[in-house]
Amino acid sequence: MSGYKLLYKKPVAKEIQRLPKQIQKRLKLKLEWFISQTDPLQFAEPLTKPADAQYRFRVGNYRILFDVESQNIVILHIQHRKDVYRK
């Protein structure tokens, strides 16, 4: 167990609700898997351009953008890869 906890920012709930149920289930399972690993950040990619988030997880065609605060992984956005990096 990694010791990390998942926290979600408010907009993430709406983003998740807009997704198909099958994708919601897949994202949930993958997030649980990431968090169960000894070092979940080994599966994350650091973002290079200045952005809202420091890291991303890839789950199929979806991206989970997040920051790390202490032992918390704070989920900022979950969106399709074609939309997630647009501002």
C-alpha distances in whole Angstrom, upper triangle without the diagonal:
4,6,8,10,13,17,20,23,26,28,25,25,29,28,25,28,31,29,29,27,26,25,23,21,20,19,17,15,15,13,11,10,10,8,5,6,5,9,10,13,14,15,17,20,22,25,28,31,31,29,27,24,22,20,20,18,21,21,24,27,25,23,21,22,19,19,17,18,16,12,13,14,18,19,23,24,24,27,28,29,32,32,29,31,34,35
4,5,9,11,15,18,21,24,26,23,24,27,26,24,27,30,28,29,28,27,25,23,22,21,19,17,16,15,13,11,11,9,6,6,6,4,6,7,10,12,13,14,18,19,22,25,27,27,26,24,21,19,17,18,16,19,20,23,26,23,21,18,19,16,16,13,14,12,9,11,11,15,17,20,22,22,25,27,27,31,30,27,28,31,32
4,7,10,13,17,20,23,25,22,23,27,26,24,27,30,28,30,28,28,26,24,23,22,20,18,18,17,14,12,13,11,8,8,9,8,9,10,12,14,16,16,20,20,23,26,28,28,26,24,21,19,18,19,18,21,22,25,27,25,23,19,19,16,15,12,13,10,7,9,10,14,16,20,22,22,26,28,28,32,31,28,29,32,33
4,7,10,13,16,19,21,19,20,23,23,21,24,26,25,27,26,25,23,21,21,20,17,16,16,15,11,11,12,10,6,8,9,9,9,8,10,13,14,14,17,17,20,23,25,24,22,20,17,16,15,16,15,18,19,23,25,22,19,16,16,13,12,9,10,9,5,5,7,10,12,16,18,19,22,25,25,28,27,24,25,28,29
4,7,10,13,16,18,16,17,20,20,18,21,24,23,25,23,24,22,19,19,19,16,14,15,14,11,10,12,11,7,10,12,12,12,11,13,16,16,15,18,19,21,24,26,25,22,20,17,17,16,16,15,18,19,22,24,21,19,15,15,12,12,10,10,10,6,5,6,8,10,14,16,17,21,24,24,28,26,23,24,27,28
4,7,10,13,15,12,13,17,16,15,18,20,19,22,20,21,18,16,16,16,13,11,13,12,8,9,12,10,8,11,13,14,14,11,13,16,15,14,17,18,19,23,24,23,20,17,15,15,14,14,13,16,16,20,21,18,16,12,12,10,10,10,10,11,9,6,5,6,7,11,13,13,17,20,21,24,23,20,21,24,25
4,7,10,12,10,11,15,15,14,17,19,19,22,21,22,19,16,17,18,14,13,15,15,11,12,15,14,11,15,17,18,17,14,15,19,18,16,19,19,19,23,23,22,19,16,14,15,14,15,15,18,18,21,22,18,16,12,12,10,10,10,10,12,10,7,6,5,6,9,12,13,17,20,21,24,22,19,21,23,23
4,6,8,6,8,11,11,11,13,16,16,19,19,20,17,14,16,17,13,12,16,15,12,13,16,15,14,17,19,21,19,16,17,20,19,17,19,19,19,22,22,21,17,14,13,15,14,14,14,17,17,20,20,16,14,11,11,9,10,12,12,15,14,10,8,6,5,7,9,10,14,17,19,22,19,16,18,20,20
4,6,6,8,10,11,12,14,16,17,20,20,22,19,16,19,19,16,15,19,18,15,17,20,18,17,21,22,24,22,19,19,23,21,19,20,19,19,22,21,19,16,12,12,15,15,15,16,18,19,22,21,17,15,12,11,10,11,13,13,16,16,12,11,7,6,6,8,11,14,17,19,21,18,15,17,18,18
4,5,6,8,9,11,12,14,16,19,19,22,19,16,19,20,17,17,20,20,17,19,22,21,20,23,25,27,26,23,23,26,24,22,23,23,22,25,23,21,18,14,15,18,18,18,19,21,21,23,22,18,17,14,14,13,14,17,17,20,19,16,14,11,9,8,10,12,14,18,20,22,18,16,18,19,18
4,6,6,6,9,10,11,13,17,18,20,17,15,18,19,16,16,20,20,17,20,23,21,21,24,26,28,26,23,23,26,24,21,22,22,20,23,22,20,16,13,14,17,17,17,18,19,19,21,20,16,15,13,12,13,15,18,18,21,21,18,16,12,10,8,7,9,11,15,17,18,15,13,15,16,15
4,5,5,6,9,10,11,14,15,17,14,12,15,16,12,13,16,16,14,16,19,18,17,21,23,25,23,20,20,23,21,18,19,20,19,22,21,20,16,13,13,16,16,14,15,16,16,18,17,13,12,10,10,11,13,16,17,20,20,16,13,10,7,6,6,6,9,13,15,17,14,12,15,16,16
4,5,5,6,9,10,13,13,16,14,11,14,15,13,12,16,17,14,16,19,19,19,22,24,26,25,22,23,25,23,21,23,23,22,26,25,24,20,17,17,20,19,17,17,18,17,19,19,15,15,13,14,14,17,19,20,22,21,18,16,13,10,10,9,9,11,15,18,19,17,15,18,19,19
4,5,5,6,9,12,13,16,14,12,15,17,14,15,18,19,17,19,22,22,22,25,27,30,28,25,25,28,25,23,24,25,23,26,25,24,20,18,18,21,21,19,19,19,18,20,18,15,15,14,15,16,19,21,22,25,25,21,19,16,13,12,10,10,11,14,17,18,15,14,17,18,17
4,6,5,7,11,12,14,12,10,14,14,12,13,17,17,15,18,20,20,20,23,25,28,26,23,23,25,22,20,21,22,20,23,22,22,18,16,16,19,18,16,16,16,15,16,15,11,12,11,12,14,17,20,22,25,24,20,17,15,11,10,7,6,7,10,13,14,12,11,14,15,15
4,5,5,8,9,11,9,6,10,11,9,10,13,14,13,15,18,18,18,21,23,26,25,21,22,24,21,20,21,22,22,25,25,24,20,18,17,20,19,16,15,15,13,15,14,11,12,11,13,15,18,20,22,25,23,20,17,15,11,11,9,7,8,11,14,16,14,13,17,18,19
4,5,8,8,11,10,8,11,13,12,12,16,17,16,18,21,21,21,24,26,29,28,25,26,28,25,24,25,26,25,28,28,27,24,21,21,24,22,20,19,19,17,18,17,14,15,15,17,18,21,24,25,28,26,23,20,18,15,15,12,11,11,13,17,18,16,16,19,20,21
4,7,9,12,10,9,13,14,13,14,18,18,18,20,22,23,23,26,28,31,30,26,27,29,25,24,25,26,25,28,27,26,23,21,21,24,22,20,19,18,16,17,15,13,15,15,17,19,22,25,27,30,28,25,22,20,16,15,12,10,10,11,15,15,13,14,18,18,19
4,6,8,6,6,10,11,10,12,15,15,15,18,20,20,21,24,26,29,28,24,25,26,23,22,23,25,24,27,26,26,23,21,21,23,21,18,17,16,13,13,12,10,13,13,16,18,22,24,27,29,28,24,21,20,16,16,12,9,9,9,13,14,13,13,17,18,20
4,5,5,6,9,10,11,12,15,16,17,19,20,21,23,25,26,30,29,25,27,28,24,24,25,27,26,29,29,30,26,25,24,26,24,21,19,17,14,14,13,12,15,16,19,21,25,27,29,32,30,27,24,22,19,19,16,13,12,12,15,16,16,17,20,21,23
4,5,5,6,9,10,11,12,14,15,17,18,20,21,23,25,28,28,25,26,28,24,24,26,28,28,31,31,32,28,26,25,27,25,22,19,18,15,15,15,14,16,17,20,22,25,27,29,31,29,26,23,22,19,20,17,14,14,14,18,19,19,19,23,24,26
4,5,5,6,9,10,11,12,14,16,17,18,20,21,23,27,27,23,25,26,22,23,24,27,27,30,31,32,28,27,25,27,24,21,18,16,12,12,13,13,15,16,20,22,25,27,29,31,29,26,23,23,20,21,18,14,14,14,17,19,19,19,23,24,27
4,5,5,6,9,10,10,12,14,15,16,18,20,21,25,24,21,22,23,19,19,21,23,23,27,27,28,25,23,22,23,20,17,15,13,9,9,10,9,12,12,16,18,22,24,26,29,26,24,20,20,16,17,15,11,11,10,13,16,16,16,19,21,23
4,5,5,6,9,10,11,12,14,15,17,18,20,24,23,20,21,23,20,19,21,23,23,27,27,28,24,22,21,23,20,17,15,14,11,12,13,10,12,12,15,17,21,22,24,26,24,21,18,18,14,16,13,10,11,12,15,18,17,16,20,21,23
4,5,5,6,9,10,11,12,14,16,17,19,23,23,19,21,23,19,20,22,25,25,29,30,30,27,25,23,24,22,18,16,15,11,13,14,13,14,14,18,19,22,23,25,27,24,22,19,19,16,18,16,13,14,15,18,20,20,19,23,25,27
4,5,5,6,9,10,11,12,14,15,17,21,20,17,19,20,16,17,19,22,23,26,27,28,25,24,22,23,19,16,13,12,8,9,11,10,12,12,16,18,21,22,25,26,24,21,18,19,16,18,16,12,13,13,15,18,19,18,21,23,26
4,6,5,6,9,10,10,12,14,16,19,18,15,16,18,14,14,17,19,20,23,24,25,22,20,18,19,16,13,10,10,7,9,11,8,9,9,12,14,17,19,21,23,21,18,15,15,12,14,12,9,11,12,14,17,17,15,18,21,23
4,5,5,6,9,10,11,12,15,18,18,15,17,19,16,16,19,21,22,26,27,27,24,22,19,20,18,15,12,13,10,13,15,12,13,11,14,15,18,18,21,22,19,17,14,14,12,15,14,11,14,15,17,20,20,18,21,24,25
4,6,5,6,9,10,11,13,17,17,14,17,18,15,16,19,22,23,27,28,29,26,24,22,22,19,16,13,13,10,13,15,13,14,13,16,17,19,20,22,23,20,18,16,17,15,18,17,14,16,17,19,22,22,20,23,26,28
4,5,5,6,9,10,11,15,14,11,13,14,11,12,15,18,20,23,25,26,23,22,19,19,16,13,9,9,7,10,13,11,11,10,14,14,17,17,20,21,19,17,14,15,13,16,15,12,14,15,16,20,20,18,21,24,26
4,5,5,6,9,10,13,13,10,12,14,11,11,15,17,18,22,24,24,21,19,17,17,14,12,9,10,9,13,15,12,11,9,12,12,14,14,17,18,15,13,10,12,10,13,13,11,14,16,17,20,20,17,20,23,24
4,6,5,6,9,12,13,10,13,15,13,14,18,20,22,25,27,27,25,23,20,20,17,15,12,14,12,15,18,16,15,13,15,15,17,16,18,19,15,14,12,14,13,16,16,15,18,19,20,24,24,21,24,27,28
4,5,5,7,10,11,9,12,13,11,13,16,19,21,25,27,28,25,24,21,20,17,15,12,13,11,14,17,16,15,14,16,16,18,17,19,20,16,15,13,16,15,18,18,16,19,20,20,24,24,22,24,27,29
4,5,6,9,8,5,8,9,8,9,13,15,18,21,24,24,22,21,17,16,13,12,9,11,11,14,17,15,13,11,13,13,14,13,16,17,14,13,10,13,13,16,16,15,18,19,19,23,23,20,22,25,27
4,5,8,8,6,9,11,10,11,15,17,19,23,25,25,23,21,18,17,14,14,11,14,14,18,20,17,16,13,14,13,14,12,14,14,11,10,9,12,12,16,17,16,19,21,21,25,25,22,23,27,28
4,7,8,8,11,12,12,14,18,20,22,26,28,28,26,25,21,20,18,17,14,16,16,19,22,20,19,16,18,16,17,16,17,17,13,13,12,15,16,20,20,19,22,24,24,28,28,25,27,30,32
4,5,5,9,9,9,12,16,18,21,24,27,27,26,25,21,19,16,16,13,16,16,19,22,20,19,17,18,17,17,15,17,17,13,14,13,16,17,20,21,20,23,24,24,28,28,25,26,30,32
4,6,9,9,11,13,16,18,22,24,27,28,26,25,22,20,17,17,16,18,19,22,25,23,21,19,20,18,18,15,17,15,12,14,14,17,19,22,23,23,26,27,27,30,30,27,28,32,33
4,5,6,8,10,13,14,18,21,24,24,23,22,19,16,14,14,13,16,17,21,23,21,19,17,17,15,15,12,15,14,11,12,12,15,17,20,21,21,24,25,24,28,28,24,25,29,30
4,5,6,7,11,13,16,19,22,22,21,20,16,14,11,11,10,12,14,17,19,17,15,13,14,12,12,11,14,14,11,11,9,13,13,16,17,17,20,21,20,24,24,21,22,25,27
4,5,5,8,9,12,15,18,19,18,17,14,11,8,9,9,12,14,18,19,17,14,13,12,11,10,9,12,13,11,12,9,13,13,16,17,17,19,21,19,23,23,20,20,24,25
4,6,8,10,14,16,19,21,20,20,16,14,11,11,10,12,15,17,19,18,16,15,15,14,14,13,16,16,15,15,13,16,16,19,19,19,21,22,20,24,24,21,21,25,27
4,7,10,13,16,19,20,19,19,15,13,10,9,7,9,11,13,16,15,12,12,13,13,14,14,17,18,16,16,13,15,15,17,17,16,18,18,17,20,21,18,19,23,25
4,6,9,12,15,16,15,15,12,10,6,5,5,8,11,14,15,13,10,9,9,9,11,11,15,16,15,14,11,13,13,14,14,14,16,17,15,18,19,16,16,20,21
4,6,9,12,14,13,14,11,9,5,5,7,8,12,14,15,14,10,10,10,10,11,13,16,18,18,17,14,15,14,15,15,15,16,16,14,17,17,14,14,18,19
4,6,9,11,11,12,9,6,4,6,9,12,15,17,17,16,12,12,10,10,10,11,15,17,17,16,13,14,14,14,15,16,17,18,15,18,18,15,13,17,18
4,6,8,7,10,7,6,5,7,10,12,16,18,17,15,12,12,9,10,10,13,16,19,19,18,15,15,14,13,13,15,15,16,14,16,15,12,10,14,15
4,7,8,11,10,8,9,11,14,15,19,20,19,18,15,15,13,13,13,16,18,21,22,21,18,18,18,16,17,18,18,19,16,17,17,14,12,14,15
4,6,10,10,9,11,12,16,17,20,22,20,19,15,16,13,14,14,17,19,22,24,22,20,19,18,16,16,18,18,18,16,16,16,13,10,12,12
4,7,8,8,11,13,17,19,22,24,22,20,16,16,13,13,13,15,17,21,22,21,19,17,17,14,15,18,18,19,17,18,16,14,11,12,12
4,5,7,9,11,15,16,19,21,19,17,14,13,10,10,11,14,16,19,21,19,16,14,14,11,12,14,15,16,15,16,14,11,8,10,9
4,7,9,11,14,17,19,21,20,17,13,12,8,8,8,12,14,17,19,16,14,11,11,8,9,13,14,16,15,17,14,11,10,11,10
4,6,8,11,14,17,19,18,15,12,10,6,5,5,9,11,15,16,14,11,9,9,7,9,11,13,16,15,17,15,11,10,13,13
4,7,11,14,17,20,19,16,13,11,8,6,5,8,11,13,15,13,11,10,11,10,12,14,16,18,16,18,17,14,12,15,16
4,7,10,13,16,16,14,10,8,6,5,6,8,12,14,15,13,10,10,10,10,11,12,14,16,14,17,16,13,12,16,17
4,7,10,12,12,10,6,5,4,6,9,11,14,17,16,14,11,11,9,10,9,10,11,12,11,14,14,10,11,14,16
4,7,10,11,9,6,5,7,8,11,12,16,18,17,15,11,12,10,12,11,10,11,12,11,15,15,12,13,17,19
4,6,7,6,5,6,9,11,14,16,20,22,20,18,15,15,13,14,12,10,10,10,9,13,14,11,13,16,19
4,6,5,6,8,11,13,17,18,22,24,22,20,16,17,14,15,13,10,10,10,10,13,14,13,15,18,21
4,5,8,11,14,17,20,22,25,27,26,23,20,20,17,18,15,12,11,9,9,12,14,13,16,18,21
4,7,10,13,16,20,22,26,28,27,24,21,20,17,17,14,11,9,6,6,8,10,10,13,15,18
4,7,10,13,17,19,23,25,24,21,17,17,13,13,10,7,6,4,5,9,9,8,11,14,17
4,6,10,13,16,19,22,21,18,14,14,11,11,8,6,6,6,6,9,9,7,9,12,15
4,6,10,13,16,19,17,15,11,10,7,8,6,5,7,9,9,13,12,9,11,14,16
4,7,10,13,17,16,13,10,9,6,6,5,6,9,11,11,13,12,8,9,13,14
4,7,10,13,13,10,7,5,4,5,7,9,12,15,14,17,16,12,13,16,16
4,6,10,11,8,6,5,7,7,10,13,16,18,18,20,19,15,15,18,18
4,6,7,6,5,6,9,11,14,16,19,21,21,24,22,19,19,22,22
4,6,5,6,7,11,12,16,18,21,24,24,27,25,21,21,24,23
4,6,8,10,14,16,19,21,24,27,27,30,28,25,25,28,27
4,7,10,13,16,19,20,24,26,26,30,28,25,25,28,28
4,6,9,12,15,17,20,23,24,27,25,22,22,25,25
4,6,9,12,13,17,20,20,23,22,18,19,22,22
4,6,9,12,15,18,19,22,20,16,17,20,20
4,6,8,11,15,16,18,16,13,15,17,17
4,7,10,14,14,17,14,11,12,14,14
4,6,10,11,13,11,8,10,12,12
4,7,9,12,10,7,11,13,14
4,6,8,6,5,9,11,13
4,6,6,6,9,11,14
4,5,5,7,10,13
4,6,7,8,12
4,6,6,9
4,6,8
4,7
4
